[in-house]
Amino acid sequence: MKVLAAMSGGVDSAVAAARAVDAGHEVVGVHLALSRMPGTLRTGSRGCCTVEDAMDARRVADRLGIPFYVWDFSERFHGDVVQDFVDEYAAGRTPNPCLRCNERIKFEALLDRAIGLGFDRVVTGHYARVEHTADGPELHRAADWAKDQSYVLGVLTGAQLAHCWFPLADTPTKAAVRAEAAERGFLLAQKPDSHDICFIPDGDTRGFLAERLGAEPGEIVDRDGTVVGGHDGVHGYTVGQRRGLSLGVPSPDGRPRFVLEVKPSARQLVVGPKEALAVARLSGARISHAGTVHPALADGLEVDVQIRAHADPVPARARMEGDELVIEPAEPLSGVATGQSAVLYLGTRVLGQCTIDRTESADVRAA
């Protein structure tokens, strides 16, 4: 089998590529240059896709004895991921750029080019599993739930999954991956994981957005419209946030307030008590199915839903209503923001996801 190994310069993708070589496949390594500043150096665990990462990936490829190339996807990455991130915040939504990168760069742009060049599979170091069944490919959680990345792969379609291979699927722990890398003589065996948004390596998301969207001061209001404070730009806030709110009027009961809604057009933040963050229903029209569409979704299906990469899945009922996927959790979810992805699971299997367009508060529904 002819395999293209996407090599980020991290330990996971290095071991994944090595396992593909061990399996006897014809493997070619490729590093994606995504930064518009190719001379950028990595600092600790901040950022990725830097010149240092490219060099680390090349050293691994040399040790494995496989061809290695660098593909420049920086323009597409800027438009499809970075600009999308800015636009979503400008519209008052909270996007997940890693999920968008997987959707539009690693498993669309990269996969399309790989197939066009005659490769059968694209290998990455993601912790997830593809199972090939009689009904088509299915996406499942990895063995190590602590490192499971199926949430950020929930945007993949069945056609894309048919060409994906995740060799780390059954690896019990990240420690085992590092130990294997060390045994293979990879110098990056103890390289730290990247924990930040790769295009905001200093971690200052508010500053990054302010630089691109400018400062537009506005009001912070209570749910009844009473002005209780001010802000220097709604893009610096997200639903569920408590810290960083400049409130001049205390709540009547003395309890802390949280951001309930972001209104860019009115330049307003709506705040309220923590219980108002509880969401009883959410829906979205931007839907993808990770393989064959489950037939029971037409009438309603008992599933688990996950709304963040590191959140626990919770029981819910999901169904299609026209062009929308509607999800009603068994217990209200806290702090759900539009722009997030709601990924559906049936056991370990990922059914698909929707980008959340609307939410319905539990206390409003009960009123």
Number of C-alpha atoms within 10 A of each C-alpha: 12 16 24 29 28 26 32 25 25 23 27 24 24 29 25 25 29 22 15 22 18 11 11 10 13 14 27 23 26 21 23 23 21 21 20 15 11 15 10 16 16 17 14 13 14 19 22 28 23 24 18 17 23 22 14 22 27 24 18 28 23 12 12 18 12 17 13 21 16 15 12 15 18 17 14 15 24 16 11 17 24 18 14 17 20 19 18 16 22 21 16 24 25 24 22 20 19 15 22 22 19 19 21 18 21 19 23 15 16 20 22 14 12 20 15 10 10 11 19 18 22 27 25 24 23 21 26 28 25 20 14 12 8 6 8 13 21 21 27 26 22 23 18 17 14 12 17 19 22 24 26 23 27 26 27 25 21 20 13 19 23 19 19 23 24 21 23 25 21 14 16 15 15 16 12 11 20 19 13 16 22 16 10 15 12 20 13 20 21 15 14 13 14 17 13 17 17 21 21 16 20 14 15 11 17 13 15 16 20 17 10 12 16 13 15 13 13 17 22 25 20 21 15 9 12 12 18 17 18 19 21 15 22 30 30 19 23 22 22 21 14 16 11 9 17 14 17 11 12 12 14 6 7 7 11 13 22 24 25 25 22 27 15 18 10 10 19 21 30 22 30 20 16 17 15 20 25 21 23 22 23 24 24 23 18 14 18 19 20 26 21 15 13 13 9 12 18 14 10 15 17 19 23 24 27 20 24 16 20 13 10 10 16 17 17 21 18 25 18 18 14 9 10 16 23 22 27 21 19 15 14 20 20 18 21 27 25 25 21 21 31 27 29 30 26 16 11 16 17 26 26 27 28 26 23 27 17 15 18 17 21 19 14 11 10 7 5
